[in-house]
């Protein structure tokens, strides 16, 4: 598997996990429960996603 394919796989897996986390946050919020930990985890996942996308762009378009 090429480096670009690996990055695309990691990005798609992370997006899938983020959708699940967003659903969990919605459920916790609707139930009136604390979702601070889940929200913090989602923020870390978003930062990781941005880093992976930047890495993919750098790999796809070498300067």
Buried (B, 14 or more C-beta within 10 A) or exposed (E): EEEEEEBBEBBEEBEEBBEEBBEBBEEBEEEEEEBEEBBEBBEEBEEBBEEBEEBBEEEEEEE
